[in-house]
Amino acid sequence: MAVRFGMNLFLWTDDPTQESLLPLYAELAAMGFDGLELPIFDADPEAFATLGRRLEELGLARTAVSVCNPDTDPISPDPALRKAALGHLQHVIDCAAAAGAELLAGPLYAAIGQFSGSGPSGDELERSREVLALAADHAARAGISLSLEFLNRFEIYLLNTAADAARFVRELDRPNVSVHYDTFHAHIEEKDPAAAIRAAGPHIGHVHISENDRGTPGAGQVRWEESFDALHAMGYDGWLTIEAFGSSLPSLAAATKIWRPLFKDEETLAREGLAFMKHEWQRRSGSAGDER
C-alpha cells in the first residue's frame, strides 16, 4: 500500500463538524490530498457521522487527533481522573469511528502542559498503560488504531522521544497501537532523526510532517533529507500528514505559541506542503505512482 497524504485541520479549526467548512474540504480534495485529520474534542458522534458522509462524498479518507487535559489525565494518581480519562478517550474513539476514521493519533497517554518537576515515574507509566490498554481494546472493537505521539519536553514529560514511545508501545502490547512520529517534536528532541526512525521503525504507524516553526513544510530547519530517507528505507506505508498552526484561531494560537505570521496564508501552506511531501516521497520511490 502506498503512502497517503493528509492535512490536519488544526490549521483552521478545532471543530471540523461546522457546515461552513465544507467548501474548504472540497478545496483540499481538489488540491490532491487523500484525506483529512479531524480534531475531536466536544462534538457528538452524530455530528462526526454527518461529517464523515460529506468527506466520503468528496473522496477524502479520515484520520483523527485528540489530546487529554488535566481533568482527563491518564497518569493522575486520582482514580476518578483516570476514569474520566478513559471515558474521554472512549468518547473520542466513538466520534472517530462515526466519522469513518481508521486511526486516532496524538498524545493520548497524558495531559499536555502538566508537569511534576521531575521525569516520569514507573507508577505514572504504569497508570498510563492501564488506561491506554482499556482504550485500545475499545478502539479495536470499533475498528480504530491508536498512534501515540511523543511530544517535546516543553509540552509533556511522559514520552519525549521516539525511543520512549516505542518502549511504551512494546510494553502496552496491543496490536492496534503504534508510535506517532512528528518531525517538529523530533527536531527538538532527537540528535539523529534517522537513527530515531530506524530504531522505532517497526512501531511507527503515523507521521506528522511539521516544520520547526510550525509553518510551511520544507521552508525551515527540519532535517528532511534524513527523515524521508529513513522513512522510505524502512518501508513506511502509512499517512504523511501535514500539521501546521497559525493565528486564525486565537485559542489554538495561544496554545501553540504562535505570535507572528509564519506563512502567506493557510491554503498556500497546504498546497506547497502537499507538493513538498509528494516530491520528496516520489523521488525516493522512483515511481510516479506513489506521488499520484
PyMOL commands that set and color helices and strands:
alter all, ss='L'
color gray80, all
select helices_A, chain A and resi 9-11+19-31+45-57+70-72+79-98+122-141+162-172+183-189+193-203+224-233+250-255+266-285+288-291
alter helices_A, ss='H'
color red, helices_A
select strands_A, chain A and resi 4-8+35-39+61-65+103-106+145-149+177-182+204-209+239-242
alter strands_A, ss='S'
color yellow, strands_A
deselect
rebuild
show_as cartoon
